[in-house]
Amino acid sequence: MTANPTISEVLASYLADEKARLAANTYGLYAEVIELLQHSLNGYAANSLDKDEYELWEELFNADGDRHREFCEIFGPEHILPHMGEFLSYFMVCKVMAGQDLLRASGTVTKKLTKWLADKGYATAEEIDDAMERGADAARDLPRAEKLGALLYEFTSSKYSPNDTDIEDRFEIKRVEPGKVWLEGFDDGRLLGPITLPAQATKLCRVGWTIFGAVRETGKKWVLVEAWKVYP
């Protein structure tokens, strides 16, 4: 009923190969990223299964005792690369309290893992190209987004106090100029701005990135009053 090999077995084999060539500290980062990837797969990858696969997952995941299985103990490596987008753009940003070294390593490790899966024949050419691109983007953008989030949090927490008129949403950055951004709310699609921010922050902003936070209308102006998270 389970794959042969399973995701858990494949990732353990990958780490064994990396351990043979990496320094201990570097290997520790690789192992941490792979552990987080398994947590992400176990927690969220079942949402993308087809009907028959989901029924199998549900049966084994809800089983008692020795029959209980997690996602990575049921399915094979073909499920790894399709999950990379959610792992890098959601799980690592929203579910993990990660510093810049770990965020940067997540992109590097997923690129290395992708090449290894390709060498082992576990992935298609299209999946490999997409995952390699995501890994390169993540290695560059995730530390930058984490730094931007910290700057915006410091800026807003020292400047504003929340009130009932604030609009809490996730906002897409639609336009960036030095010291100013324009945001579009996910709920109503309105373009809000210009919103004044420190120039140091707008240097890090990228069109298309998302800010989880709150904005407020003050007179004829919009201001960012809270910033909880930024992700590419």
N, C-alpha and C positions, 0 to 999 in steps of 0.2 A: 504493500500500500504506500510505502514511502519511496522516494527517489534513491537511486544508487549511481553516483554518490549524492549525498545531501549537501545543502549549502554549508552547513556546519563543518562537514568533512572537507569540503573544497577549501574553505577559508583557513582551516587548520593546516592544510597542506601548503597553502600560499605562505602562511606565516613561518612554517618550518623552513621553506626555501629562503625567505628573507633573513631569518635568524642566522643562517649559515654565512651570510655576507655582510651583515650590518653590525656597526658598533652597538654596544648594549643600550646606550641612551636613545639612539635613533630607533632601534628595534622597539624600545618601550613605547615610543610615539606611534609606530606602525601598529603595534598590538592594541593600543588604546583606540585608534581609529577603527580598526576591524571589529573590536568589541562593540563600539557605538553603532557601526553599520549593522551588526547582528541585532542589536536592540531595536534599531529603526525598522528592519525587516520584520522582526517578530511582532512589533507593535502596529505596523501600518500596511505592510505589503499585502495582507489578505484582502484589503479593499479593492485591489486590482485583479483579483482572481475571477476566472469564469465560473459558471454555475457549478459544474462538477467538481472543480478544484476547491471551491469554497465549501462545498458540502463535505469533502474529505478533510479539509482544514478544521471545520467546525466539529466534526466527529472526533478527531484526534486531539484537538486542543481542549475540548471539554471532557475528555476521558479522564477517569480516575486512576490514580496510582501509576504503575509502570507503563500504562498505555498512553498516558498524557505526552503530547509532543508539542513543541513550539514550531513556528513557521519554518525556521531554518533546519529543523530536524525532520521535516516532512518533504520539502520541495528541493529541486535541484538547482544548479548554478545558472540556468537560463533565466531565473528570476532576479539575479543580482543587478545586472546593468540597467534593466528597465526601471529599477527603484532608485538609481543614483540621483536623479533630479530631485526627488523628494528628500532624500537623505541630505544632500548638500544645501539645497535652497530653503528647506523647512526645518528638518530635524536638528541639524547642527546649529542653526540660528535660533530657533524658538524653543528647543527642548534641552539644550546643553549649555551649561555655563562654561564656555570655552574661551581661553585666552587666544591671543593672536598666533602663538606658536602652534597650538592644536588646530586652529582654523586653517592655517596655511598648510599644515601637515595633512589635513583631510583631503585637500585638493591633490597634493602630491601622491599620497597613498592610493587614492582612487585611480589616478592615472597609471601607477605601477601595477595595481591589481588588474586594471583593464588589459594592459599588455600581457600580463601573465595569463589571464583567461583566454585571450586570443591565441597565445602560444599553445595552450592546452586544448584548443578547439571547443571552448565552452561558450563562444559568443559569435554572432554574425558580424559581418563587416560594417553594416549600418549601425548596429549597437555600439561597436567599438569606436567608430568615428564620433558618435554623439557623446559617449562617455568620456573620451579623451578631451573633447572640447569643454565639457562640463568641469572636468578636473582642472584643466588649465585656468578656466574662468574662476573657479572656486579658490584656487591657490592665490590668485591675484585679488579677487573682490571680497572674499569673506573677512580677511583682516581689516581691509579698508572700511567695510560696512560696520564692523565692530567698533572701530575707532570713531567713526561718524556717530554711531549710537551713543557712545560715551560722551562725546562733545555736546550733542544735543540734549542729553539728560542733564549734564552739568549746567548748560545754558538755561534750560527751562526751569529746573528745580530751584535755581537761585533767583529767578526773575518773576515767577508767577505762582499763585496758589490756585488750585482747581476750584471751579464753582459750577452751579447747576446749568449754566448756559453753554458750557463747553460741548463741542461736538466730538465724541470719541469714535474713531474709525480707523481703518487702515487707508493710508493715502499714498497714491502713486506720484512720484516726482515727474512732472510733465515738462518743466522748463527750469533752467538754472542760469543765473547771472551772478557776477561777483556780489556777495552779500545778500542775495535774494533768490527765492525759489517760488515756484507755483505748484500747488498740490491739487490732485483730483481725488475726491472722496469715493470710496468703493460703494457706499450705500446710495448716494444720490447723484454721483457723477458730476457735481459742480466743480468748476475750476476756481480755486481759491488762491488769491495772491495779488500782488507780490507779498511774500512773507519775509520779513527781514531776519537774517541769521548772521552769525559771525562769519567773516570771510574765510576763516580757517575751516569752517564746516562746509561752506558751499564749494570749496576746492575739492572736497571728498565726495560731494553729491553727484549722482549719475542719473540721467533721465531713465525712467523705467524702474528704478529701485522703489521699495515700499517702506514707508514709515508707519509703524503702529504708534498712535498717540492721540492727542486731542488738540483742536484748534478753537479759537474764540474770535468772534467779530467784535472789534473795539472801534466804535465810530464807523468810519468808512474803511477801516483796515482789518486784515486778518492777521492773527499772531499764533504761533505755535506755543502752546502752554504746557504740553507734556509730550515726552518722547520715550517710549518704552523699549522699542526695538527697531532696528533697521535691517532689512535683508535685500540682497540683490535680486 
